[in-house]
Amino acid sequence: MSVPVPVADTTDERREAVAAALDIIGAKWTALLIYDLASGTRRFRELEHSCAGISSRTLAERLRALERAGIVRRRSYPESPPRVEYELTDKGRALLPIIDAMTDFGRSWLVPTGSLESVTN
């Protein structure tokens, strides 16, 4: 005989999971950084250019937060000038279905028809 699980308990656990994920990807620019890193390793300046309008300070803060959360790996090379690259970890790549779902939602509901075609052509 199974014991029914109260709906409030299940909902609270799901809510906590959503809140935990949102703590990681909810900050401004973070989802776009994950999107950009999905295609491979990027240098700081490349990320700065792809996120037009982000300050160097904010970008550094977001990347540090993602590194602490285990989403991004930072690799520093002892060269002159120093070279630093960022890439998604396995944990970071596990977020890509969320980014894909956000992309689908944006295409379906938020981006006017035809505006994507003008960007890609």
C-alpha positions as CSV (number, residue, x, y, z in Angstrom):
1,M,0.0,0.0,0.0
2,S,1.5,3.3,-1.0
3,V,1.3,6.4,1.1
4,P,0.1,9.4,-0.8
5,V,2.6,12.3,-0.8
6,P,1.0,15.6,0.1
7,V,0.9,18.0,-2.8
8,A,2.4,20.8,-0.8
9,D,5.5,18.7,0.0
10,T,6.1,17.9,-3.7
11,T,5.5,21.4,-4.7
12,D,7.9,22.8,-2.2
13,E,10.7,20.4,-3.3
14,R,10.0,21.4,-7.0
15,R,10.0,25.1,-6.0
16,E,13.3,24.7,-4.2
17,A,14.8,23.1,-7.3
18,V,13.6,25.9,-9.5
19,A,14.9,28.5,-7.1
20,A,18.3,26.8,-6.9
21,A,18.6,26.7,-10.7
22,L,17.4,30.3,-10.9
23,D,20.1,31.3,-8.5
24,I,22.6,30.2,-11.1
25,I,21.1,31.4,-14.4
26,G,18.8,34.2,-13.2
27,A,21.4,37.0,-13.0
28,K,21.4,39.3,-15.9
29,W,23.8,38.2,-18.7
30,T,24.3,34.7,-17.2
31,A,22.0,32.8,-19.6
32,L,23.6,34.6,-22.6
33,L,27.1,33.7,-21.4
34,I,26.1,30.0,-21.1
35,Y,24.5,30.3,-24.6
36,D,27.8,31.7,-26.0
37,L,30.0,29.1,-24.2
38,A,27.8,26.3,-25.6
39,S,29.6,26.6,-28.9
40,G,33.0,26.1,-27.3
41,T,35.9,27.8,-25.5
42,R,35.9,31.6,-25.4
43,R,38.3,34.2,-24.3
44,F,37.2,37.1,-22.0
45,R,37.2,39.7,-24.9
46,E,35.2,37.4,-27.1
47,L,32.5,37.1,-24.4
48,E,32.6,40.8,-23.8
49,H,32.0,41.5,-27.5
50,S,29.2,38.9,-27.8
51,C,27.4,40.5,-24.8
52,A,27.3,44.1,-26.2
53,G,26.6,46.4,-23.3
54,I,28.1,44.3,-20.5
55,S,30.9,46.0,-18.5
56,S,34.2,44.3,-17.9
57,R,33.5,44.3,-14.2
58,T,30.1,42.6,-14.5
59,L,31.5,40.0,-17.0
60,A,34.3,39.2,-14.6
61,E,31.8,38.9,-11.7
62,R,29.4,36.6,-13.7
63,L,32.3,34.4,-14.8
64,R,33.6,34.1,-11.3
65,A,30.1,33.2,-10.0
66,L,29.7,30.6,-12.7
67,E,33.1,29.2,-11.9
68,R,32.3,28.9,-8.2
69,A,29.0,27.2,-9.1
70,G,30.9,24.6,-11.2
71,I,29.2,25.8,-14.4
72,V,32.3,27.3,-16.1
73,R,36.0,26.2,-16.1
74,R,38.6,28.9,-16.3
75,R,42.0,28.1,-17.9
76,S,44.9,30.4,-17.5
77,Y,48.0,30.1,-19.7
78,P,51.4,31.5,-18.5
79,E,52.0,33.5,-21.7
80,S,52.8,37.1,-22.3
81,P,50.3,38.7,-22.5
82,P,48.3,36.2,-20.3
83,R,45.7,34.2,-22.0
84,V,42.6,33.1,-20.1
85,E,39.9,30.9,-21.7
86,Y,36.5,29.9,-20.4
87,E,34.4,26.7,-21.2
88,L,31.4,25.0,-19.9
89,T,31.8,22.0,-17.5
90,D,29.6,19.0,-17.6
91,K,27.4,20.7,-15.1
92,G,27.3,23.8,-17.3
93,R,26.4,21.7,-20.4
94,A,23.5,20.1,-18.4
95,L,22.0,23.6,-18.5
96,L,21.8,23.7,-22.3
97,P,18.4,22.1,-22.6
98,I,17.1,25.0,-20.4
99,I,18.8,27.5,-22.8
100,D,17.3,25.7,-25.8
101,A,13.8,25.9,-24.2
102,M,14.4,29.6,-23.6
103,T,15.4,30.0,-27.2
104,D,12.3,28.2,-28.4
105,F,10.0,30.2,-26.2
106,G,11.7,33.5,-27.4
107,R,11.2,32.5,-31.0
108,S,7.6,31.5,-30.5
109,W,6.4,34.3,-28.3
110,L,8.8,37.2,-28.0
111,V,10.9,37.8,-31.2
112,P,8.9,39.3,-34.0
113,T,8.6,37.1,-37.1
114,G,11.3,37.9,-39.6
115,S,13.7,39.6,-37.1
116,L,15.8,36.5,-36.8
117,E,16.1,36.2,-40.5
118,S,17.5,39.7,-40.8
119,V,20.1,38.8,-38.1
120,T,21.2,35.6,-39.7
121,N,21.4,36.8,-43.3
